[in-house]
Amino acid sequence: MSRVGRRAPPEAGRPRPDLRGIADRIQLMVEDPGRRCANADATSPASGVVERRLAAIDAEIDRLSRLRARLAQWTGRA
């Protein structure tokens, strides 16, 4: 895995399939860390990597919030 992937905070997860899709461009990010992740070309495999990961994290937060609410209700701590 690239240094970029290893530097991602653990709580953000590591979208390995997404990284594999842009592996040929990762070196550009290493050489220029200030480079924007946004990509104007919507057909590019790199397009939407961050957006997809954020959506996955949001979905997991939603799932955990519902689970927490059910557990709190079940144990009388709601």
KOLMITOR-24726 format. One record per residue: residue in one letter; x, y, z of N, C-alpha, C in turn. Coordinates in nm, 2 decimals. Layout:
KOLMITOR-24726
+------+--------+---------+--------+---------+----------+--------+--------+---------+--------+
: code : n_east : n_north :   n_up : ca_east : ca_north :  ca_up : c_east : c_north :   c_up :
+------+--------+---------+--------+---------+----------+--------+--------+---------+--------+
:    A :      X :       Y :      Z :       X :        Y :      Z :      X :       Y :      Z :
...
+------+--------+---------+--------+---------+----------+--------+--------+---------+--------+
This chain:
KOLMITOR-24726
+------+--------+---------+--------+---------+----------+--------+--------+---------+--------+
: code : n_east : n_north :   n_up : ca_east : ca_north :  ca_up : c_east : c_north :   c_up :
+------+--------+---------+--------+---------+----------+--------+--------+---------+--------+
:    M :   0.09 :   -0.12 :   0.00 :    0.00 :     0.00 :   0.00 :   0.09 :    0.12 :   0.00 :
:    S :   0.04 :    0.23 :  -0.06 :    0.12 :     0.35 :  -0.07 :   0.13 :    0.42 :   0.06 :
:    R :   0.22 :    0.52 :   0.07 :    0.23 :     0.60 :   0.19 :   0.11 :    0.68 :   0.21 :
:    V :   0.04 :    0.72 :   0.10 :   -0.08 :     0.80 :   0.11 :  -0.19 :    0.72 :   0.18 :
:    G :  -0.20 :    0.59 :   0.14 :   -0.30 :     0.50 :   0.21 :  -0.27 :    0.47 :   0.35 :
:    R :  -0.14 :    0.46 :   0.38 :   -0.10 :     0.43 :   0.52 :  -0.12 :    0.56 :   0.61 :
:    R :  -0.11 :    0.68 :   0.55 :   -0.13 :     0.80 :   0.63 :  -0.27 :    0.83 :   0.66 :
:    A :  -0.37 :    0.77 :   0.60 :   -0.51 :     0.79 :   0.62 :  -0.53 :    0.75 :   0.77 :
:    P :  -0.61 :    0.84 :   0.84 :   -0.64 :     0.80 :   0.98 :  -0.72 :    0.67 :   0.99 :
:    P :  -0.69 :    0.58 :   1.08 :   -0.75 :     0.45 :   1.09 :  -0.91 :    0.47 :   1.09 :
:    E :  -0.96 :    0.57 :   1.16 :   -1.10 :     0.58 :   1.17 :  -1.17 :    0.62 :   1.03 :
:    A :  -1.09 :    0.66 :   0.94 :   -1.14 :     0.70 :   0.81 :  -1.15 :    0.57 :   0.72 :
:    G :  -1.08 :    0.47 :   0.76 :   -1.08 :     0.35 :   0.68 :  -0.99 :    0.36 :   0.56 :
:    R :  -0.96 :    0.25 :   0.50 :   -0.87 :     0.26 :   0.38 :  -0.95 :    0.20 :   0.26 :
:    P :  -0.99 :    0.28 :   0.17 :   -1.07 :     0.23 :   0.06 :  -0.98 :    0.16 :  -0.04 :
:    R :  -0.93 :    0.04 :  -0.01 :   -0.83 :    -0.02 :  -0.10 :  -0.88 :   -0.04 :  -0.24 :
:    P :  -1.00 :   -0.09 :  -0.27 :   -1.04 :    -0.10 :  -0.41 :  -1.03 :    0.04 :  -0.48 :
:    D :  -1.07 :    0.14 :  -0.41 :   -1.06 :     0.28 :  -0.48 :  -0.92 :    0.31 :  -0.50 :
:    L :  -0.83 :    0.28 :  -0.41 :   -0.69 :     0.31 :  -0.43 :  -0.63 :    0.23 :  -0.54 :
:    R :  -0.67 :    0.11 :  -0.55 :   -0.62 :     0.03 :  -0.66 :  -0.65 :    0.09 :  -0.80 :
:    G :  -0.77 :    0.15 :  -0.80 :   -0.82 :     0.21 :  -0.93 :  -0.74 :    0.33 :  -0.97 :
:    I :  -0.67 :    0.39 :  -0.87 :   -0.60 :     0.52 :  -0.91 :  -0.45 :    0.50 :  -0.87 :
:    A :  -0.40 :    0.38 :  -0.86 :   -0.26 :     0.35 :  -0.82 :  -0.16 :    0.42 :  -0.91 :
:    D :  -0.19 :    0.44 :  -1.04 :   -0.10 :     0.50 :  -1.13 :  -0.08 :    0.65 :  -1.10 :
:    R :  -0.18 :    0.71 :  -1.02 :   -0.17 :     0.85 :  -1.00 :  -0.13 :    0.88 :  -0.85 :
:    I :  -0.11 :    0.78 :  -0.77 :   -0.08 :     0.80 :  -0.63 :   0.05 :    0.88 :  -0.61 :
:    Q :   0.15 :    0.84 :  -0.69 :    0.28 :     0.91 :  -0.68 :   0.27 :    1.06 :  -0.70 :
:    L :   0.17 :    1.11 :  -0.78 :    0.15 :     1.25 :  -0.80 :   0.11 :    1.31 :  -0.67 :
:    M :   0.03 :    1.24 :  -0.59 :   -0.01 :     1.30 :  -0.46 :   0.10 :    1.30 :  -0.36 :
:    V :   0.19 :    1.20 :  -0.37 :    0.31 :     1.19 :  -0.28 :   0.40 :    1.31 :  -0.31 :
:    E :   0.42 :    1.34 :  -0.44 :    0.51 :     1.44 :  -0.48 :   0.45 :    1.58 :  -0.45 :
:    D :   0.32 :    1.59 :  -0.45 :    0.25 :     1.72 :  -0.43 :   0.13 :    1.70 :  -0.33 :
:    P :   0.16 :    1.69 :  -0.20 :    0.06 :     1.66 :  -0.10 :  -0.05 :    1.77 :  -0.10 :
:    G :  -0.03 :    1.89 :  -0.14 :   -0.13 :     1.99 :  -0.14 :  -0.23 :    1.98 :  -0.26 :
:    R :  -0.20 :    1.89 :  -0.35 :   -0.28 :     1.87 :  -0.47 :  -0.43 :    1.83 :  -0.43 :
:    R :  -0.52 :    1.89 :  -0.49 :   -0.66 :     1.86 :  -0.46 :  -0.70 :    1.72 :  -0.51 :
:    C :  -0.79 :    1.66 :  -0.43 :   -0.84 :     1.53 :  -0.46 :  -0.95 :    1.53 :  -0.56 :
:    A :  -1.01 :    1.65 :  -0.57 :   -1.12 :     1.66 :  -0.67 :  -1.07 :    1.64 :  -0.81 :
:    N :  -1.16 :    1.58 :  -0.89 :   -1.12 :     1.55 :  -1.03 :  -1.23 :    1.60 :  -1.12 :
:    A :  -1.20 :    1.69 :  -1.21 :   -1.31 :     1.75 :  -1.30 :  -1.36 :    1.64 :  -1.39 :
:    D :  -1.29 :    1.54 :  -1.42 :   -1.33 :     1.43 :  -1.51 :  -1.42 :    1.33 :  -1.44 :
:    A :  -1.55 :    1.34 :  -1.46 :   -1.64 :     1.25 :  -1.39 :  -1.62 :    1.10 :  -1.43 :
:    T :  -1.56 :    1.08 :  -1.54 :   -1.54 :     0.94 :  -1.59 :  -1.41 :    0.87 :  -1.54 :
:    S :  -1.33 :    0.95 :  -1.47 :   -1.21 :     0.90 :  -1.41 :  -1.24 :    0.81 :  -1.30 :
:    P :  -1.16 :    0.70 :  -1.28 :   -1.17 :     0.61 :  -1.17 :  -1.15 :    0.68 :  -1.04 :
:    A :  -1.07 :    0.79 :  -1.04 :   -1.04 :     0.86 :  -0.92 :  -1.16 :    0.95 :  -0.88 :
:    S :  -1.25 :    0.98 :  -0.97 :   -1.36 :     1.07 :  -0.94 :  -1.45 :    1.01 :  -0.83 :
:    G :  -1.47 :    1.08 :  -0.73 :   -1.57 :     1.04 :  -0.63 :  -1.51 :    0.95 :  -0.52 :
:    V :  -1.38 :    0.93 :  -0.51 :   -1.32 :     0.84 :  -0.41 :  -1.35 :    0.89 :  -0.27 :
:    V :  -1.33 :    1.02 :  -0.25 :   -1.35 :     1.07 :  -0.12 :  -1.50 :    1.08 :  -0.09 :
:    E :  -1.58 :    1.11 :  -0.19 :   -1.73 :     1.12 :  -0.17 :  -1.78 :    0.98 :  -0.13 :
:    R :  -1.74 :    0.88 :  -0.20 :   -1.78 :     0.74 :  -0.17 :  -1.74 :    0.70 :  -0.03 :
:    R :  -1.62 :    0.73 :   0.01 :   -1.58 :     0.69 :   0.14 :  -1.66 :    0.77 :   0.25 :
:    L :  -1.68 :    0.90 :   0.23 :   -1.76 :     0.97 :   0.32 :  -1.90 :    0.92 :   0.33 :
:    A :  -1.96 :    0.88 :   0.22 :   -2.10 :     0.82 :   0.22 :  -2.10 :    0.69 :   0.30 :
:    A :  -1.99 :    0.61 :   0.28 :   -1.98 :     0.48 :   0.35 :  -1.97 :    0.51 :   0.50 :
:    I :  -1.89 :    0.60 :   0.54 :   -1.87 :     0.64 :   0.68 :  -2.01 :    0.69 :   0.74 :
:    D :  -2.08 :    0.78 :   0.67 :   -2.21 :     0.83 :   0.71 :  -2.31 :    0.71 :   0.73 :
:    A :  -2.31 :    0.61 :   0.64 :   -2.40 :     0.50 :   0.65 :  -2.36 :    0.42 :   0.77 :
:    E :  -2.24 :    0.40 :   0.80 :   -2.20 :     0.33 :   0.92 :  -2.23 :    0.40 :   1.05 :
:    I :  -2.22 :    0.53 :   1.05 :   -2.26 :     0.61 :   1.17 :  -2.41 :    0.60 :   1.19 :
:    D :  -2.49 :    0.60 :   1.08 :   -2.63 :     0.59 :   1.09 :  -2.67 :    0.45 :   1.15 :
:    R :  -2.60 :    0.34 :   1.10 :   -2.63 :     0.21 :   1.14 :  -2.59 :    0.20 :   1.29 :
:    L :  -2.48 :    0.25 :   1.33 :   -2.44 :     0.24 :   1.47 :  -2.53 :    0.32 :   1.56 :
:    S :  -2.58 :    0.44 :   1.51 :   -2.67 :     0.52 :   1.59 :  -2.80 :    0.45 :   1.62 :
:    R :  -2.85 :    0.38 :   1.52 :   -2.98 :     0.30 :   1.53 :  -2.95 :    0.19 :   1.63 :
:    L :  -2.84 :    0.12 :   1.62 :   -2.81 :     0.01 :   1.71 :  -2.80 :    0.06 :   1.85 :
:    R :  -2.73 :    0.17 :   1.87 :   -2.72 :     0.23 :   2.00 :  -2.85 :    0.26 :   2.06 :
:    A :  -2.94 :    0.32 :   1.98 :   -3.07 :     0.36 :   2.03 :  -3.15 :    0.23 :   2.07 :
:    R :  -3.15 :    0.13 :   1.99 :   -3.22 :     0.00 :   2.03 :  -3.16 :   -0.06 :   2.15 :
:    L :  -3.03 :   -0.06 :   2.17 :   -2.97 :    -0.12 :   2.29 :  -3.00 :   -0.03 :   2.41 :
:    A :  -3.00 :    0.10 :   2.40 :   -3.04 :     0.18 :   2.51 :  -3.18 :    0.16 :   2.55 :
:    Q :  -3.27 :    0.15 :   2.46 :   -3.41 :     0.13 :   2.49 :  -3.43 :   -0.01 :   2.55 :
:    W :  -3.36 :   -0.11 :   2.50 :   -3.37 :    -0.25 :   2.55 :  -3.32 :   -0.26 :   2.69 :
:    T :  -3.22 :   -0.18 :   2.73 :   -3.16 :    -0.19 :   2.86 :  -3.22 :   -0.08 :   2.96 :
:    G :  -3.32 :   -0.01 :   2.91 :   -3.38 :     0.09 :   2.99 :  -3.30 :    0.22 :   3.01 :
:    R :  -3.20 :    0.25 :   2.92 :   -3.12 :     0.36 :   2.94 :  -3.15 :    0.47 :   2.83 :
:    A :  -3.26 :    0.46 :   2.77 :   -3.30 :     0.55 :   2.67 :  -3.33 :    0.69 :   2.72 :
+------+--------+---------+--------+---------+----------+--------+--------+---------+--------+
